[in-house]
Amino acid sequence: MSDQSKPASQMKPNYDSSAAPSSRQAVKFLAAATIGTVLLVLSGMTLTGTVIALIIATPALVVFSPILVPAGTVVFLATAGFLFSGCCGLTALMALSWLYEYASGKHPPGADQLDYARMRIANKARDMKDRAKEYGQYVHHKAQEATQPS
């Protein structure tokens, strides 16, 4: 039967025990709130210190900018060159590793695509060879016809 047919004195209120936070959840919330507040204060202090340091250092940066800008450019270019060189070396090592695995028959990723491409290129080369042979025979036949007296 439905709850409507029961008298009001027999109806029990539905209290969900998970609706009220447990003491463990309250402690977790308080700890998280405390840590968040501390980190927010530290973030604000760091921002304030950075702005003050920038205000103090600006005159020195303006005076030394003819030296600092070229030096910064050189440092940036040197760093970029070393990183690029390292990336190229790493790429070469990875390519050699892949080639070694492919040559030793370990079937590295992408080997199927390479085999498929190699097969298509070989088939196309064979077709072109056959066409060239047929065309050569055709030209040879036409040349013989042209040289024979009619």
C-alpha positions in Angstrom: 0.0 0.0 0.0 1.1 3.5 -0.4 2.1 5.9 2.4 -1.0 7.9 2.0 -3.3 5.3 3.5 -1.2 5.0 6.7 -1.9 7.2 9.6 0.6 10.0 10.3 1.6 8.4 13.6 2.8 5.2 11.8 4.9 7.0 9.1 8.6 7.1 9.8 10.6 10.0 8.5 13.3 9.0 6.0 16.6 10.2 7.3 19.5 9.4 5.1 22.5 8.6 7.3 24.9 9.8 4.5 23.4 13.3 4.5 25.0 14.3 7.7 28.8 14.6 7.5 30.8 12.2 9.6 33.6 13.4 11.9 36.1 12.0 9.5 34.7 14.0 6.7 34.7 17.1 8.8 38.3 16.7 9.7 39.2 16.1 6.1 37.4 19.3 5.1 39.0 21.3 7.9 42.5 20.0 6.9 41.9 20.8 3.2 40.6 24.3 4.1 43.6 25.0 6.3 46.1 23.8 3.7 44.3 25.7 0.9 44.3 28.9 3.0 48.0 28.6 3.8 48.9 28.0 0.2 46.7 31.0 -0.9 48.5 33.2 1.6 51.9 32.0 0.4 50.9 32.6 -3.2 49.9 36.1 -2.4 53.2 36.8 -0.5 55.2 35.4 -3.5 53.3 37.6 -5.9 53.9 40.6 -3.7 57.6 39.8 -3.3 57.9 39.4 -7.0 56.3 42.7 -7.8 58.5 44.5 -5.2 61.7 42.8 -6.6 60.7 43.9 -10.1 60.1 47.5 -9.0 63.5 47.5 -7.3 65.4 45.8 -10.2 63.8 47.8 -13.1 66.4 50.7 -13.0 69.3 48.2 -13.1 67.6 46.3 -15.9 67.2 49.5 -17.9 70.9 50.5 -17.3 72.3 47.1 -18.2 69.9 46.2 -21.0 72.4 46.8 -23.8 74.5 44.0 -22.2 71.7 41.8 -21.0 69.6 41.5 -24.1 72.4 40.3 -26.4 73.7 38.0 -23.6 70.1 36.6 -23.2 69.8 36.1 -26.9 73.1 34.2 -27.0 72.1 32.0 -24.1 68.7 31.3 -25.6 70.2 30.4 -29.0 72.9 28.2 -27.5 70.3 26.4 -25.3 68.0 26.0 -28.3 70.9 24.6 -30.4 71.8 22.1 -27.7 68.2 21.0 -27.3 67.7 20.7 -31.0 71.0 18.7 -31.3 70.0 16.4 -28.5 66.5 15.8 -30.0 68.1 15.0 -33.4 70.4 12.5 -31.8 67.6 10.9 -29.8 65.6 10.6 -33.0 68.5 9.0 -34.8 68.9 6.5 -32.0 65.3 5.7 -32.0 65.3 5.2 -35.8 68.4 3.0 -35.6 66.7 1.0 -32.8 63.6 0.5 -35.0 65.7 -0.5 -38.0 67.6 -3.0 -35.9 64.3 -4.5 -34.6 62.9 -4.6 -38.1 66.0 -6.2 -39.5 66.1 -8.8 -36.7 62.5 -9.8 -37.4 61.0 -8.5 -34.1 58.2 -6.7 -36.0 58.3 -3.2 -34.5 55.3 -0.8 -34.7 54.7 0.4 -38.2 56.4 -2.6 -39.9 53.1 -3.7 -41.5 52.7 -0.3 -43.1 56.3 -0.3 -44.3 55.9 -3.8 -45.8 52.6 -2.7 -47.5 54.3 0.4 -49.0 57.3 -1.6 -50.2 54.9 -4.1 -51.8 53.0 -1.3 -53.6 56.2 0.3 -54.8 57.5 -3.0 -56.1 54.2 -3.7 -57.9 54.2 -0.2 -59.5 57.9 -0.6 -60.5 57.0 -4.0 -62.1 54.1 -2.5 -64.0 56.2 0.4 -65.2 58.9 -2.0 -66.4 56.3 -4.0 -68.3 54.9 -0.9 -69.8 58.3 0.3 -70.8 59.1 -3.0 -72.4 55.8 -3.0 -74.4 56.4 0.6 -75.4 60.0 -0.2 -76.5 58.6 -3.1 -78.6 56.0 -0.8 -80.1 58.6 1.9 -81.0 60.9 -0.8 -82.4 58.0 -2.2 -84.5 57.1 1.3 -85.8 60.7 2.0 -86.6 60.9 -1.1 -88.6 57.7 -0.2 -90.5 59.1 3.3 -91.2 62.4 1.9 -92.6 60.9 -0.8 -94.8 60.1 0.4 -98.3 56.5 0.3 -99.3 
